[in-house]
Amino acid sequence: MSTIRPDTAADPCTEPGTAGLLDVAEARRRILEAVRPVEGAEEAALGEALGRVLAEAVAVPFDVPPADNSAMDGYALRAGDVPAEGEARLRVVGAAFAGHPFTGRVGAGEAVRIMTGAVLPEGADAVVMQERVRAEGDEVVVPGPVRPGENVRRAGEDLARGAEALAAGTRLGPAQIGLLASLGLARVAVRRRPRVAVFSTGDELRQPGEPLGPGDIYDSNRPMLLALLAGLGLEARDLGCVPDERGAVEETLARAAREADAVLTSGGVSVGEADHVTEVLRALGEVGFWKVAIKPGKPLAFGRVGGALFFGLPGNPVSVLVTFLVLVQPALRRLAGERDVDPPVARARARAPFRKRPGRTDYQRGVLHVAADGTLEVAPTGPQGSHVLSSVARAGCLVVLPREAGDIAPGTWVEVHPFRGLMPC
């Protein structure tokens, strides 16, 4: 079984026009280096904080759990009362429930019936699960041995008072919301949401619900980008669809830069006569780069307009999605103040051939399967053209094929980015 190596022997015919393109890793590095998190914070109610990014670290106000408690339904007792061999007969002197602790003290030869989560009674140092004992009237027979601390959750075992519960820059998901709730926090300090302006360019674009004329197509890019931004919890500004006229593009881009922290466009960044976006960007701001060795999505412009970051995405819908997920999303997450912006990565065996020519890092769409031996396998979804949006709708991951690689044979191990963790919703 093989692993992809920087070996072009599988396809000696390198894709033309790729020699001078910026490598994906370098493009990503340059983008992230240019991003600074937005300033400003606000308090959010815990019920409205999902998807927000912490503006400051959260310290633990008390030990979690706050007291020693039982990890099992059973009997709280003194471990020393039970011999290592044989059994002990102990008198049951009370019961402890979660929220209703036993108020007395466990003495020699005594035990307390206890439920999971109940505070460990004073004097007891262990809990024996109920399946191990035999109840006889007001007594319980306990076989040995019993270790001190058995089935006991210690105070502060999860989090000690004063420790850092969550670091600044943490995106709040359901688990983080639950943790904050367990600390009794009703409100939390979060960074303000970055404002992201979005518009499409193209005379051929029509909106869903409108009739199509000759040569027209529906604008799928803007709705897709707006959905991706909503999933990231960002504040999206929809500036609509702009015709292929330099004046209109210039006016809209200037407005977007005034209103937003980042600007996303789709279309108009290639080299055609009607592709004005990169030209306007040079006039109004600065272009960091505009050609990347990525497939799909080679014509991608990155720069700045005024104080706003600018991302000029290609026109084909799959190119838009791939370049957003690989290059734009990490930048927007860092803009929001998030610390960890790396995508989830897994390894899978190619279940079928993947066709590729050396020259660009190729992000093909794949379907993941679990093989009989428990390993992960991936197969292509079918046609991989940058216009075939249905290939994404059927996919479960992006399959990352290195720039130098040619065709990928079945059985080869490849890197995959599962959509479940890569897509925000």
C-alpha positions in Angstrom: 0.0 0.0 0.0 1.5 3.3 -1.1 1.6 6.9 0.2 1.7 10.0 -2.0 5.2 11.2 -2.7 6.5 14.2 -4.6 6.8 12.1 -7.7 5.6 13.2 -11.1 6.4 10.0 -12.9 2.8 9.0 -12.8 2.0 11.9 -15.1 5.1 13.4 -16.8 2.9 16.0 -18.5 2.7 18.8 -16.0 -0.3 21.2 -16.2 0.8 24.2 -18.4 0.9 27.7 -16.9 1.5 26.6 -13.3 5.3 27.2 -12.9 5.1 30.7 -11.4 2.0 30.2 -9.3 2.1 30.9 -5.6 2.0 27.7 -3.5 -1.2 27.1 -1.4 0.8 26.9 1.9 2.6 30.2 1.1 -0.6 31.9 0.1 -2.2 30.8 3.4 0.8 32.0 5.4 0.8 35.4 3.7 -2.9 35.9 4.3 -2.8 34.9 7.9 0.2 37.1 8.5 -1.8 40.1 7.2 -4.8 39.5 9.5 -5.3 41.2 12.8 -8.3 40.4 15.0 -11.0 43.0 15.1 -11.0 45.3 18.1 -13.9 45.7 20.4 -15.8 43.4 22.8 -19.2 43.1 24.2 -21.1 41.0 26.8 -23.4 38.3 25.5 -26.0 36.3 27.3 -24.9 32.7 27.5 -28.0 31.6 25.4 -26.9 34.0 22.6 -23.2 33.2 22.7 -23.1 30.2 20.4 -20.5 30.7 17.7 -19.0 33.8 19.3 -15.3 34.1 20.2 -14.2 34.8 23.8 -12.6 38.2 24.2 -10.9 37.2 27.4 -10.0 34.1 29.3 -12.6 32.6 31.7 -11.3 31.7 35.2 -12.9 29.0 37.3 -14.7 30.6 40.2 -14.9 27.5 42.4 -13.8 23.9 42.4 -15.6 21.6 39.8 -17.0 19.5 41.3 -17.3 21.7 44.4 -17.2 18.7 46.8 -16.2 15.0 46.8 -19.1 13.1 45.3 -20.1 9.6 44.2 -19.4 8.3 40.7 -21.7 5.4 41.2 -25.0 4.3 42.8 -23.9 2.2 45.8 -22.8 2.6 49.4 -20.4 5.2 50.9 -18.2 3.7 53.6 -14.7 3.7 55.2 -12.4 1.5 53.1 -10.5 0.4 56.2 -13.7 -1.3 57.5 -13.6 -3.9 54.7 -10.9 -6.6 54.9 -8.7 -7.3 51.9 -10.0 -10.8 51.9 -13.5 -11.9 53.0 -16.3 -9.5 53.6 -17.7 -7.0 56.1 -21.2 -6.5 57.4 -22.0 -2.8 57.8 -25.0 -1.0 59.2 -26.8 1.3 56.8 -27.4 4.6 58.7 -28.9 6.8 56.1 -29.0 7.8 52.4 -27.5 10.5 50.2 -29.0 11.9 47.0 -27.8 14.5 44.5 -29.0 17.8 46.0 -29.9 16.0 49.3 -26.7 15.1 51.2 -26.4 12.9 54.3 -25.9 15.3 57.2 -24.3 12.9 59.7 -20.9 11.3 59.8 -20.1 7.7 58.8 -18.5 5.9 61.7 -16.8 2.6 62.1 -18.9 -0.3 60.8 -21.4 2.0 59.1 -22.4 2.7 55.5 -24.7 5.2 53.7 -26.8 4.4 50.7 -25.6 6.9 48.0 -26.6 7.9 44.5 -24.5 9.1 41.6 -23.5 12.8 42.1 -24.4 12.9 45.8 -21.9 14.5 48.1 -19.6 12.0 49.8 -20.6 11.9 53.5 -18.1 13.0 56.2 -16.1 10.1 57.4 -16.5 8.0 54.2 -13.6 7.7 51.8 -14.9 5.2 49.2 -18.1 4.1 47.4 -18.8 0.5 46.5 -21.1 0.0 43.6 -24.4 -1.6 44.4 -23.8 -4.5 42.1 -20.9 -5.7 44.3 -22.9 -5.8 47.6 -25.7 -7.8 49.2 -28.4 -5.9 51.2 -29.9 -7.7 54.2 -32.4 -5.6 56.1 -30.7 -2.5 57.6 -27.3 -4.0 56.8 -25.1 -4.5 53.8 -22.5 -7.2 53.1 -19.5 -5.8 51.3 -16.8 -8.1 49.8 -13.2 -6.9 50.0 -11.0 -5.4 49.0 -12.1 -1.7 48.9 -9.6 1.0 48.0 -9.7 4.5 49.5 -11.0 6.8 46.8 -12.8 4.1 44.9 -15.7 5.5 42.8 -15.2 9.0 44.3 -14.9 12.2 42.2 -12.7 14.5 44.1 -13.5 18.2 44.5 -11.7 20.2 41.8 -10.9 17.0 39.8 -12.4 18.5 36.7 -11.4 22.2 37.2 -9.6 23.7 40.2 -10.6 27.1 41.5 -8.6 29.9 39.7 -7.6 27.7 36.8 -8.3 28.8 33.2 -11.5 27.2 32.0 -11.4 28.6 28.5 -8.7 30.7 26.8 -9.3 33.9 25.0 -9.9 33.3 21.3 -12.0 30.2 21.9 -15.0 29.8 19.6 -18.0 28.8 21.8 -19.6 25.6 20.7 -22.2 23.5 22.6 -19.6 21.9 24.8 -18.1 25.3 25.7 -21.5 26.8 26.4 -22.2 23.8 28.7 -18.9 24.3 30.6 -19.7 28.0 31.1 -23.1 27.2 32.4 -21.6 24.7 34.8 -19.6 27.6 36.2 -22.7 29.6 36.8 -21.9 32.2 34.2 -25.0 33.9 32.7 -23.0 36.3 30.5 -19.6 36.2 28.9 -17.3 38.7 27.2 -17.0 38.1 23.4 -15.3 39.9 20.6 -17.5 41.9 18.3 -18.5 40.1 15.1 -16.4 41.1 12.1 -18.4 42.7 9.3 -18.0 41.0 5.9 -19.3 42.6 2.7 -20.2 40.2 -0.2 -21.1 40.9 -3.8 -21.0 39.0 -7.1 -20.1 40.4 -10.5 -21.4 39.3 -13.9 -23.9 40.5 -16.5 -25.1 37.0 -16.9 -26.2 36.5 -13.3 -29.8 36.3 -12.3 -31.3 35.8 -8.8 -33.3 32.7 -7.9 -36.9 33.2 -8.8 -36.1 35.4 -11.8 -36.6 34.1 -15.3 -33.5 33.2 -17.3 -32.7 34.8 -20.6 -30.3 33.5 -23.3 -26.9 33.0 -21.7 -28.1 33.8 -18.2 -27.3 31.7 -15.1 -28.4 31.9 -11.5 -26.1 33.4 -9.0 -25.2 30.5 -6.6 -22.0 32.0 -5.3 -23.4 34.8 -3.2 -26.1 32.7 -1.4 -23.4 30.1 -0.7 -20.9 32.6 0.7 -23.6 34.3 2.8 -24.5 30.8 4.2 -20.9 30.1 5.0 -20.5 33.5 6.8 -23.7 32.9 8.8 -22.3 29.5 9.9 -19.2 31.3 11.1 -21.2 33.7 13.2 -20.0 36.7 11.2 -22.1 39.8 10.3 -22.6 39.6 6.6 -23.4 42.7 4.4 -25.1 41.5 1.1 -24.3 44.1 -1.6 -26.0 42.1 -4.3 -24.9 41.5 -7.9 -22.8 44.1 -9.7 -22.7 44.3 -13.5 -19.4 43.9 -15.4 -18.8 47.7 -15.6 -15.7 49.2 -14.1 -17.6 52.2 -12.6 -20.1 49.9 -10.9 -17.4 47.6 -9.5 -15.4 50.5 -8.3 -18.4 52.2 -6.5 -19.4 48.9 -4.9 -15.9 48.0 -3.7 -15.4 51.5 -2.2 -18.7 51.2 -0.4 -17.8 47.7 0.9 -14.5 48.9 2.2 -16.2 51.7 4.1 -18.7 49.4 5.7 -16.8 46.2 6.4 -13.7 44.6 7.9 -13.4 42.2 5.0 -14.8 42.1 1.4 -15.6 39.0 -0.6 -16.3 39.1 -4.3 -16.9 36.3 -6.8 -16.1 36.6 -10.5 -14.1 39.2 -12.3 -10.6 38.3 -11.2 -9.4 36.5 -14.3 -7.8 38.1 -17.3 -10.9 38.6 -19.6 -11.9 42.0 -21.0 -14.8 42.2 -18.6 -12.9 41.1 -15.5 -12.5 44.4 -13.6 -12.2 43.4 -10.0 -8.4 43.0 -9.8 -7.9 46.2 -11.9 -10.1 48.2 -9.5 -8.4 46.7 -6.5 -5.1 48.0 -7.8 -6.6 51.5 -8.2 -8.3 51.7 -4.8 -6.0 49.5 -2.6 -3.3 47.0 -2.9 -3.0 43.5 -4.4 -1.0 41.0 -2.3 -1.2 38.3 -5.0 -3.8 37.0 -7.4 -2.7 33.7 -8.8 -2.4 30.6 -6.6 -1.4 27.0 -7.5 -4.8 25.6 -6.3 -7.3 23.6 -8.2 -10.1 24.6 -8.5 -9.6 28.3 -8.1 -6.3 29.5 -9.6 -7.4 33.2 -10.1 -7.8 34.3 -6.5 -6.9 37.9 -5.6 -5.9 38.9 -2.0 -5.2 42.4 -0.9 -6.6 45.3 1.1 -8.9 48.2 0.3 -8.7 50.9 2.9 -8.8 49.2 6.3 -10.6 46.1 4.9 -9.2 42.8 3.8 -10.1 41.9 0.3 -10.7 38.4 -1.2 -11.5 38.2 -4.9 -12.8 34.7 -5.5 -13.2 33.0 -8.9 -16.5 32.8 -10.7 -17.1 29.0 -10.9 -19.0 27.9 -7.8 -16.8 24.9 -6.8 -13.8 27.2 -7.0 -15.6 29.7 -4.8 -16.3 27.0 -2.1 -12.8 25.5 -2.2 -10.9 28.7 -2.1 -13.2 30.0 0.7 -12.7 26.9 2.9 -8.9 26.6 2.3 -7.8 30.2 2.2 -10.5 32.6 3.2 -12.2 30.9 6.2 -9.0 30.6 8.3 -8.4 34.4 7.7 -12.0 35.3 8.8 -11.7 33.1 11.8 -8.5 34.9 12.8 -10.2 38.2 12.1 -12.9 37.2 14.6 -10.1 36.6 17.2 -10.1 32.8 17.1 -6.9 31.2 18.1 -7.0 27.8 16.3 -7.9 28.2 12.6 -6.4 25.0 11.2 -8.8 22.7 9.4 -9.5 19.2 10.6 -7.3 16.7 8.8 -7.6 12.9 8.5 -6.0 10.2 6.4 -7.9 7.8 4.1 -7.1 5.2 1.5 -8.1 5.9 -2.0 -10.9 3.5 -2.8 -10.8 4.3 -6.6 -8.4 6.2 -8.8 -8.1 10.0 -8.6 -7.1 11.7 -11.9 -4.7 14.5 -11.6 -1.9 16.3 -13.4 1.1 17.8 -11.5 1.2 21.6 -11.2 -1.4 22.6 -8.7 -2.6 21.3 -5.3 -5.9 19.7 -6.1 -8.8 19.7 -3.7 -11.1 17.1 -5.2 -14.5 16.2 -3.7 -14.8 12.8 -2.1 -17.1 10.4 -0.3 -15.8 8.8 2.9 -16.4 5.2 3.8 -15.4 3.0 6.7 -13.7 -0.2 5.4 -14.2 -3.6 6.9 -10.9 -3.3 8.8 -12.1 0.0 10.4 -9.9 2.2 8.3 -11.1 5.2 6.4 -11.5 5.1 2.6 -12.4 7.8 0.1 -13.7 7.7 -3.4 -14.3 10.6 -5.8 -17.9 11.9 -6.2 -17.6 11.8 -10.0 -16.8 14.7 -12.4 -14.5 17.2 -10.7 -15.0 20.3 -12.9 -15.1 23.6 -11.1 -18.6 24.2 -12.4 -20.0 20.9 -11.1 -21.6 22.1 -7.8 -23.5 18.8 -7.5 -20.1 17.1 -6.8 -19.8 19.1 -3.6 -23.4 18.5 -2.6 -22.8 14.8 -2.7 -19.4 14.9 -1.0 -18.3 14.5 2.5 -14.8 15.8 2.3 -12.1 17.5 0.3 -9.3 15.2 -0.9 -6.0 17.0 -0.9 -3.7 15.9 -3.7 -0.2 17.5 -3.5 1.0 19.9 -6.2 3.7 17.5 -7.5 1.4 14.4 -7.6 0.1 12.8 -10.7 -2.7 10.2 -10.9 -3.5 8.6 -7.5 -3.9 4.8 -7.6 -6.3 2.9 -5.4 -4.9 2.0 -2.1 -2.8 5.2 -1.8 -3.1 7.0 1.5 -4.3 10.6 1.0 -5.1 13.6 3.2 -8.7 14.5 3.6 -10.5 17.5 5.2 -14.0 16.2 6.4 -16.8 18.7 5.7 -18.3 17.9 9.2 -15.5 19.8 10.8 -14.4 22.1 7.9 -17.8 23.6 7.2 -19.2 25.8 10.0 -22.8 24.4 9.5 
